[in-house]
């Protein structure tokens, strides 16, 4: 095909025009370079450049501080979710007691973590415990200075470009969550004073010691154990502490009823197939479900907790990093949604119909499961982790009931079992330390076992879970036992008070 003839003068001399424009741009570039060289020689240029650098650093510090305080406030608001969830799943005669525990425990946690816990967890010391920083006393503290230029008592937090008070506030909200987890597990029969004394011990000593092993540059961190936001460090610890408490307390009055073989034989076949009975020494125990006071409150509490989890996980970056935050938030959302689906399907298949209470705990189990690996896995693996977390939560709830372990709100399956699974999942699905360069770090868990990595990363995760849970179970048993000795050899309210309701011990005329 012949090309059309161009007659416009601009097109006839286009090559000359291009050459002229190129020469003009080169001249302008030379002038700009000369001008910049002249500016660089002006008096005070270096000082002005340094001022700009300081202003940029100050802006980043302020941005990080606002981000961490905002996400810390979301984590703090999770206490409202716990309070509403627990009161909704338990009976109305114990509502005031549950709300009072959830409210006042954060007051105790704040003082205990400020005075003792924060220093043990993040203070400089050895591989096992922090020995400096009680009452936030940090000689020569120069945060937000970071790295080798940092001076103070909290080297484990020296990479966070934040004021010390912001670091403390964010970590305080995590400590409060660990204590609040225990509240629901031992609900409706524990003495108010017994819970407060034990929770104060947990926040002051047990939780900070195991936390130091991981987040305080302790021995587990040096062996390659990774838990980004606390599946084990926070949730499994709270679940272990509550598990020991509920074993020592025993089940609520009327929760389990022993029936004869003759009574069991006349039950409909469909009822016999349900997981409400267990055989032990030729006796059968019937599990009598305790009706929830208000599933609407429980659902609202689930939404509040799910919202708070975005701050819980994404805030653990300790910096306003857009790429990292978006990745973590999406993973958290996906795992929670997949956990709810897993729980709904499990309850529908196992109980022949879905259960709202199971769906609530499945969502929370999915969120707990992704907390350890939210920064290290792809979104498709976050969905798998959350889905399995929801299934594990429901199956564990049924299994514990068969063993007559009374957990009124499902805290053990959600936090302990979900936390253990999520921590082990890091060793299975991690994409390696350099998979997400937007984090600005060169460290992280090794490639997961199911993605072609070796057993080293998975083995470190297993070791960490065993060490942290083992220590927490032992220290909790000692602490609960000492509290019982202190309170007339019993952690439990009287039979009369339990039947009447724990709210009778509170005077609330309004």
C-alpha positions as CSV (number, residue, x, y, z in Angstrom):
1,X,0.0,0.0,0.0
2,X,1.3,3.5,-1.0
3,X,1.7,6.0,1.9
4,X,-0.2,9.3,1.5
5,X,1.9,12.3,0.6
6,X,2.4,14.8,3.5
7,X,2.3,18.4,2.4
8,X,2.4,20.3,5.7
9,X,5.8,22.1,6.2
10,X,5.9,20.9,9.8
11,X,6.1,17.3,8.6
12,X,8.5,18.1,5.7
13,X,11.1,19.4,8.2
14,X,10.2,17.2,11.1
15,X,13.8,15.8,11.4
16,X,15.2,19.3,11.7
17,X,12.6,20.1,14.3
18,X,13.4,17.0,16.4
19,X,17.1,17.8,16.2
20,X,16.5,21.4,17.4
21,X,14.3,20.3,20.3
22,X,16.9,17.7,21.4
23,X,19.7,20.4,21.4
24,X,17.5,22.8,23.4
25,X,16.8,20.2,26.0
26,X,20.5,19.4,26.3
27,X,21.2,23.0,26.8
28,X,18.5,23.3,29.5
29,X,19.9,20.2,31.2
30,X,23.4,21.8,31.3
31,X,22.0,25.0,32.7
32,X,20.1,23.0,35.4
33,X,23.2,21.1,36.3
34,X,25.3,24.3,36.5
35,X,22.6,25.9,38.6
36,X,22.5,23.0,41.0
37,X,26.3,23.0,41.3
38,X,26.2,26.7,42.1
39,X,23.5,26.2,44.7
40,X,25.5,23.5,46.3
41,X,28.4,25.9,46.8
42,X,26.2,28.6,48.4
43,X,26.8,29.2,52.1
44,X,24.4,27.2,54.4
45,X,23.3,24.7,51.7
46,X,24.5,21.7,53.7
47,X,22.7,23.1,56.8
48,X,19.5,23.5,54.8
49,X,19.8,20.0,53.4
50,X,20.3,18.6,56.9
51,X,17.2,20.5,58.1
52,X,15.2,18.9,55.3
53,X,16.4,15.5,56.4
54,X,15.5,16.1,60.0
55,X,12.0,17.4,58.9
56,X,11.5,14.2,56.9
57,X,12.6,12.0,59.8
58,X,10.3,13.9,62.2
59,X,7.4,13.5,59.7
60,X,8.0,9.7,59.6
61,X,8.2,9.5,63.4
62,X,4.9,11.4,63.7
63,X,3.3,9.2,61.1
64,X,4.4,6.0,62.8
65,X,3.3,7.3,66.2
66,X,-0.2,8.2,65.0
67,X,-0.5,4.8,63.3
68,X,0.6,2.8,66.3
69,X,-1.6,4.8,68.7
70,X,-4.6,4.4,66.4
71,X,-4.1,0.6,66.1
72,X,-3.4,0.4,69.8
73,X,-6.8,2.1,70.4
74,X,-8.4,-0.5,68.2
75,X,-6.8,-3.3,70.2
76,X,-8.0,-1.6,73.4
77,X,-11.5,-1.5,72.0
78,X,-11.3,-5.3,71.7
79,X,-12.0,-5.4,75.4
80,X,-15.5,-4.1,74.7
81,X,-15.9,-6.9,72.2
82,X,-14.8,-9.5,74.8
83,X,-17.2,-8.0,77.4
84,X,-20.2,-8.1,75.0
85,X,-19.3,-11.5,73.6
86,X,-18.9,-13.1,77.1
87,X,-22.1,-11.6,78.5
88,X,-24.0,-12.6,75.4
89,X,-22.9,-16.2,75.6
90,X,-23.4,-16.6,79.3
91,X,-26.6,-16.3,81.5
92,X,-28.2,-13.0,82.5
93,X,-27.7,-13.7,86.2
94,X,-24.0,-13.4,85.8
95,X,-23.9,-10.4,83.4
96,X,-22.7,-7.7,85.8
97,X,-20.0,-10.0,87.1
98,X,-18.7,-10.6,83.6
99,X,-18.8,-7.0,82.6
100,X,-17.1,-5.9,85.9
101,X,-14.3,-8.4,85.3
102,X,-13.7,-7.2,81.7
103,X,-13.7,-3.6,82.8
104,X,-11.5,-3.7,85.9
105,X,-9.0,-6.2,84.6
106,X,-7.6,-3.6,82.2
107,X,-7.1,-1.3,85.1
108,X,-5.1,-3.9,86.9
109,X,-3.2,-4.9,83.8
110,X,-2.2,-1.3,83.1
111,X,-0.6,-0.8,86.5
112,X,1.0,-4.3,86.6
113,X,2.5,-4.1,83.1
114,X,3.8,-0.6,83.7
115,X,5.4,-1.5,87.0
116,X,6.8,-4.9,86.2
117,X,5.7,-6.6,83.0
118,X,7.0,-4.3,80.3
119,X,10.5,-4.4,81.8
120,X,10.6,-8.2,82.0
121,X,9.3,-8.5,78.5
122,X,11.3,-6.0,76.6
123,X,14.0,-4.8,79.0
124,X,17.7,-5.6,78.5
125,X,18.7,-8.7,80.4
126,X,19.5,-12.2,79.2
127,X,18.0,-14.8,76.8
128,X,15.4,-15.7,79.5
129,X,14.2,-12.6,81.1
130,X,14.4,-8.8,81.0
131,X,16.1,-7.2,84.0
132,X,15.8,-3.5,83.3
133,X,13.0,-1.0,82.6
134,X,10.6,-1.3,85.5
135,X,8.2,1.6,85.7
136,X,9.4,2.6,82.2
137,X,12.7,3.8,83.8
138,X,15.2,3.9,80.9
139,X,18.5,5.8,81.6
140,X,19.7,7.7,78.5
141,X,16.5,6.9,76.6
142,X,16.6,8.6,73.2
143,X,13.7,7.0,71.3
144,X,12.7,7.5,68.5
145,X,16.3,7.1,67.6
146,X,16.8,3.6,66.2
147,X,19.4,1.0,65.5
148,X,23.0,1.4,66.7
149,X,22.4,5.0,67.7
150,X,19.7,4.0,70.3
151,X,20.5,4.5,73.9
152,X,18.2,3.1,76.6
153,X,17.0,0.0,78.4
154,X,14.8,-1.5,75.6
155,X,17.2,-2.7,72.8
156,X,14.6,-5.3,71.7
157,X,12.4,-2.4,70.5
158,X,15.2,-0.2,69.1
159,X,14.1,-0.8,65.5
160,X,10.7,0.9,66.2
161,X,10.9,4.6,65.2
162,X,8.6,5.6,67.9
163,X,8.6,7.4,71.3
164,X,8.9,5.0,74.2
165,X,5.4,5.9,75.5
166,X,3.9,4.8,72.1
167,X,5.8,1.5,72.3
168,X,4.5,0.9,75.8
169,X,0.9,1.8,75.0
170,X,0.7,-0.7,72.1
171,X,2.2,-3.5,74.0
172,X,0.0,-2.8,77.0
173,X,-3.1,-3.4,75.0
174,X,-1.7,-6.9,74.0
175,X,-1.1,-7.7,77.7
176,X,-4.7,-6.7,78.5
177,X,-6.0,-9.0,75.8
178,X,-4.0,-12.0,77.3
179,X,-5.6,-11.4,80.7
180,X,-9.1,-10.9,79.3
181,X,-9.0,-14.2,77.5
182,X,-9.0,-16.0,80.8
183,X,-12.1,-14.2,82.0
184,X,-14.5,-16.0,79.6
185,X,-13.0,-19.5,80.1
186,X,-13.5,-19.4,83.9
187,X,-16.8,-17.5,83.8
188,X,-19.9,-18.1,85.9
189,X,-18.2,-19.8,88.9
190,X,-14.9,-18.2,89.7
191,X,-14.4,-15.8,92.6
192,X,-14.1,-12.2,91.5
193,X,-11.0,-11.7,93.7
194,X,-9.4,-15.0,92.6
195,X,-9.6,-13.9,88.9
196,X,-8.1,-10.5,89.6
197,X,-5.2,-11.8,91.6
198,X,-4.4,-14.5,89.0
199,X,-4.7,-12.1,86.0
200,X,-2.4,-9.6,87.7
201,X,0.2,-12.4,88.1
202,X,-0.2,-13.4,84.4
203,X,0.4,-9.8,83.2
204,X,3.2,-9.1,85.6
205,X,5.3,-12.3,85.3
206,X,4.1,-15.3,83.2
207,X,3.1,-13.5,80.0
208,X,6.1,-11.2,80.0
209,X,8.6,-14.0,80.5
210,X,7.5,-16.0,77.6
211,X,7.0,-12.9,75.6
212,X,10.7,-12.0,76.2
213,X,11.7,-15.3,74.7
214,X,10.2,-14.2,71.4
215,X,9.8,-10.4,71.2
216,X,12.5,-9.5,73.6
217,X,15.4,-11.0,71.6
218,X,15.3,-14.1,73.8
219,X,16.4,-17.7,73.2
220,X,13.4,-18.7,71.0
221,X,13.9,-15.7,68.7
222,X,17.6,-16.7,68.3
223,X,16.6,-20.2,67.4
224,X,14.3,-19.0,64.6
225,X,10.9,-19.0,66.2
226,X,8.5,-16.4,64.6
227,X,5.2,-15.1,65.8
228,X,4.4,-11.8,64.1
229,X,1.5,-10.6,66.2
230,X,1.0,-13.2,69.0
231,X,-0.9,-16.4,68.0
232,X,1.1,-18.1,70.8
233,X,2.7,-15.2,72.6
234,X,-0.7,-13.7,73.4
235,X,-3.6,-16.0,72.5
236,X,-2.2,-19.4,73.4
237,X,-0.8,-18.1,76.6
238,X,-4.2,-16.7,77.6
239,X,-5.8,-20.0,76.5
240,X,-3.4,-22.1,78.6
241,X,-3.9,-20.0,81.7
242,X,-7.7,-20.3,81.3
243,X,-7.5,-24.0,80.6
244,X,-5.7,-24.7,83.9
245,X,-8.2,-22.5,85.7
246,X,-11.3,-24.3,84.4
247,X,-9.8,-27.7,85.2
248,X,-9.2,-26.6,88.8
249,X,-12.6,-25.0,89.1
250,X,-14.6,-27.8,87.6
251,X,-17.7,-27.5,85.5
252,X,-20.7,-25.3,86.3
253,X,-23.5,-26.7,88.3
254,X,-25.9,-28.6,86.1
255,X,-23.7,-28.6,83.0
256,X,-23.1,-32.3,83.0
257,X,-25.6,-34.9,84.1
258,X,-24.9,-38.6,84.6
259,X,-27.5,-40.9,83.1
260,X,-28.1,-44.6,83.2
261,X,-27.7,-47.0,80.3
262,X,-31.5,-47.5,80.3
263,X,-32.1,-43.8,79.9
264,X,-29.7,-43.6,77.1
265,X,-31.2,-46.6,75.3
266,X,-34.6,-44.9,75.0
267,X,-33.2,-41.7,73.3
268,X,-33.9,-41.2,69.6
269,X,-31.1,-42.5,67.3
270,X,-30.3,-39.0,66.0
271,X,-29.7,-37.8,69.5
272,X,-27.5,-40.7,70.3
273,X,-25.2,-39.9,67.4
274,X,-24.6,-36.3,68.6
275,X,-21.4,-35.7,70.5
276,X,-23.2,-35.1,73.8
277,X,-22.3,-38.3,75.6
278,X,-19.1,-40.0,76.6
279,X,-18.6,-43.4,78.1
280,X,-16.4,-43.8,81.2
281,X,-16.5,-46.8,83.5
282,X,-19.8,-47.9,82.1
283,X,-21.4,-44.6,83.0
284,X,-22.7,-42.0,80.6
285,X,-22.7,-38.2,81.0
286,X,-25.2,-36.0,79.3
287,X,-24.1,-32.5,78.4
288,X,-26.8,-30.1,79.1
289,X,-26.3,-27.0,76.8
290,X,-26.5,-23.7,78.8
291,X,-28.6,-21.3,76.7
292,X,-26.9,-18.1,75.7
293,X,-28.4,-14.9,77.2
294,X,-28.3,-12.9,74.0
295,X,-26.8,-14.1,70.7
296,X,-27.3,-10.6,69.3
297,X,-24.8,-9.2,71.8
298,X,-22.4,-12.1,71.0
299,X,-22.6,-11.3,67.3
300,X,-21.9,-7.7,68.0
301,X,-19.0,-8.7,70.1
302,X,-17.6,-10.8,67.3
303,X,-17.8,-7.9,64.9
304,X,-16.0,-5.6,67.4
305,X,-13.2,-8.2,67.9
306,X,-12.8,-8.7,64.2
307,X,-12.5,-5.0,63.7
308,X,-9.9,-4.8,66.5
309,X,-7.9,-7.6,64.8
310,X,-7.0,-5.2,62.0
311,X,-5.2,-3.1,64.5
312,X,-3.9,-6.1,66.4
313,X,-2.1,-7.5,63.4
314,X,-1.4,-4.5,61.2
315,X,-0.3,-2.4,64.1
316,X,2.4,-4.9,64.9
317,X,4.4,-3.5,62.0
318,X,5.1,-0.6,64.4
319,X,5.4,1.7,61.4
320,X,3.1,3.3,58.8
321,X,4.1,1.1,55.9
322,X,1.4,1.1,53.3
323,X,2.3,-2.1,51.5
324,X,2.8,-4.1,54.6
325,X,-0.3,-2.8,56.3
326,X,-2.5,-3.6,53.3
327,X,-1.1,-7.1,53.0
328,X,-1.7,-7.9,56.6
329,X,-5.2,-6.4,56.7
330,X,-6.3,-8.4,53.7
331,X,-4.8,-11.6,55.2
332,X,-6.6,-11.0,58.5
333,X,-9.9,-10.4,56.7
334,X,-9.6,-13.4,54.6
335,X,-8.6,-15.8,57.5
336,X,-11.6,-14.6,59.6
337,X,-14.0,-15.1,56.7
338,X,-12.6,-18.5,55.9
339,X,-12.8,-19.5,59.6
340,X,-16.5,-18.6,59.7
341,X,-17.1,-20.7,56.6
342,X,-15.2,-23.6,58.0
343,X,-17.1,-23.4,61.3
344,X,-20.5,-23.2,59.5
345,X,-19.8,-26.2,57.3
346,X,-18.5,-28.2,60.2
347,X,-21.5,-27.5,62.4
348,X,-23.9,-28.2,59.5
349,X,-22.2,-31.6,58.8
350,X,-21.7,-32.6,62.4
351,X,-24.9,-31.3,64.0
352,X,-27.1,-31.5,60.9
353,X,-27.7,-27.7,61.0
354,X,-25.5,-24.6,61.3
355,X,-25.0,-22.9,64.7
356,X,-24.6,-19.1,65.2
357,X,-22.4,-19.6,68.3
358,X,-20.1,-21.9,66.3
359,X,-19.9,-19.4,63.4
360,X,-18.9,-16.7,65.9
361,X,-16.1,-18.8,67.4
362,X,-15.1,-20.0,63.9
363,X,-14.5,-16.4,62.8
364,X,-12.5,-15.7,65.9
365,X,-10.6,-18.9,65.5
366,X,-9.6,-17.9,62.0
367,X,-8.4,-14.5,63.2
368,X,-6.3,-16.1,65.9
369,X,-4.8,-18.6,63.4
370,X,-3.5,-15.9,61.1
371,X,-2.1,-13.7,63.8
372,X,1.3,-15.4,63.8
373,X,1.8,-15.5,60.0
374,X,-0.2,-12.6,58.7
375,X,3.0,-10.9,57.5
376,X,4.6,-14.0,56.0
377,X,2.0,-15.8,53.9
378,X,0.1,-15.2,50.7
379,X,-3.6,-14.5,50.7
380,X,-4.5,-18.0,49.4
381,X,-2.6,-19.5,52.3
382,X,-4.2,-17.1,54.7
383,X,-7.6,-18.5,53.6
384,X,-6.4,-22.1,54.1
385,X,-5.1,-21.3,57.6
386,X,-8.3,-19.5,58.6
387,X,-10.5,-22.3,57.2
388,X,-8.6,-25.0,59.0
389,X,-8.6,-22.8,62.1
390,X,-12.5,-22.6,62.0
391,X,-12.7,-26.4,61.7
392,X,-10.2,-27.0,64.5
393,X,-12.1,-24.6,66.8
394,X,-15.4,-26.4,66.4
395,X,-14.0,-29.9,66.7
396,X,-12.1,-28.9,69.8
397,X,-15.3,-27.4,71.4
398,X,-17.0,-30.7,70.9
399,X,-14.1,-32.7,72.1
400,X,-13.7,-30.7,75.3
401,X,-17.4,-31.1,76.1
402,X,-17.0,-34.8,75.7
403,X,-14.2,-34.6,78.3
404,X,-16.4,-32.5,80.6
405,X,-14.1,-29.5,80.4
406,X,-16.5,-26.6,80.9
407,X,-15.6,-23.5,78.8
408,X,-18.6,-21.2,78.6
409,X,-17.5,-19.1,75.7
410,X,-15.2,-21.4,73.8
411,X,-12.0,-19.5,74.7
412,X,-9.8,-22.7,74.8
413,X,-10.6,-23.8,71.3
414,X,-10.4,-20.3,69.9
415,X,-7.3,-18.9,71.6
416,X,-5.3,-22.0,72.7
417,X,-6.0,-24.4,69.8
418,X,-6.3,-21.7,67.2
419,X,-3.1,-20.0,68.4
420,X,-1.1,-23.3,68.3
421,X,-2.3,-24.1,64.9
422,X,-1.6,-20.6,63.6
423,X,2.0,-20.7,64.9
424,X,2.7,-24.1,63.4
425,X,1.2,-22.8,60.1
426,X,4.0,-20.3,59.8
427,X,6.4,-23.2,59.5
428,X,4.2,-24.8,56.8
429,X,3.2,-21.9,54.6
430,X,5.8,-19.1,55.1
431,X,7.1,-17.7,51.7
432,X,10.5,-17.0,53.1
433,X,12.3,-14.0,54.5
434,X,12.5,-12.0,51.3
435,X,9.1,-12.7,49.8
436,X,7.7,-9.2,50.8
437,X,10.4,-6.5,50.4
438,X,7.9,-3.8,51.3
439,X,8.5,-4.7,55.0
440,X,12.0,-3.3,54.7
441,X,13.5,-6.2,56.5
442,X,15.9,-9.0,55.5
443,X,14.8,-11.4,58.2
444,X,11.8,-13.6,58.7
445,X,10.9,-17.3,58.9
446,X,12.4,-19.7,56.4
447,X,10.5,-21.1,53.5
448,X,7.6,-23.2,54.8
449,X,7.7,-27.0,54.8
450,X,4.8,-27.4,52.4
451,X,6.4,-24.9,50.0
452,X,9.7,-26.8,49.6
453,X,11.5,-25.6,52.7
454,X,13.1,-28.0,55.1
455,X,12.1,-29.0,58.6
456,X,14.2,-26.3,60.3
457,X,11.5,-23.6,60.3
458,X,8.7,-25.9,61.2
459,X,10.8,-27.5,64.0
460,X,11.5,-24.1,65.5
461,X,7.8,-23.3,65.5
462,X,7.1,-26.7,67.2
463,X,9.7,-26.1,69.9
464,X,8.4,-22.6,70.6
465,X,4.8,-23.8,71.0
466,X,5.9,-26.6,73.4
467,X,8.1,-24.3,75.4
468,X,5.7,-21.4,75.8
469,X,2.6,-23.5,76.4
470,X,4.5,-25.8,78.8
471,X,5.8,-22.9,80.9
472,X,2.4,-21.2,81.0
473,X,0.6,-24.4,82.0
474,X,3.1,-25.0,84.8
475,X,3.2,-21.4,86.1
476,X,-0.6,-21.1,85.9
477,X,-1.1,-24.2,87.9
478,X,1.3,-22.9,90.6
479,X,-0.4,-19.5,90.5
480,X,-4.0,-20.8,90.7
481,X,-3.0,-23.1,93.5
482,X,-1.4,-20.2,95.5
483,X,-4.5,-18.0,94.9
484,X,-6.7,-20.9,96.2
485,X,-4.6,-21.2,99.3
486,X,-4.9,-17.4,99.9
487,X,-8.7,-17.6,99.5
488,X,-9.7,-20.3,102.0
489,X,-8.5,-23.2,99.7
490,X,-11.1,-22.5,97.0
491,X,-11.3,-20.6,93.8
492,X,-15.0,-21.1,93.4
493,X,-18.0,-19.3,94.7
494,X,-20.4,-21.2,97.0
495,X,-23.1,-23.4,95.5
496,X,-25.8,-21.1,96.7
497,X,-24.2,-18.0,95.1
498,X,-23.6,-19.9,91.8
499,X,-27.2,-21.0,91.6
500,X,-28.5,-17.5,92.5
501,X,-26.1,-15.8,90.2
502,X,-22.8,-14.0,90.7
503,X,-24.5,-10.6,90.1
504,X,-25.9,-10.8,93.6
505,X,-22.4,-9.9,94.9
506,X,-22.6,-6.5,93.2
507,X,-24.6,-3.5,94.4
508,X,-25.8,-1.7,91.3
509,X,-29.1,0.0,92.2
510,X,-29.1,2.1,89.0
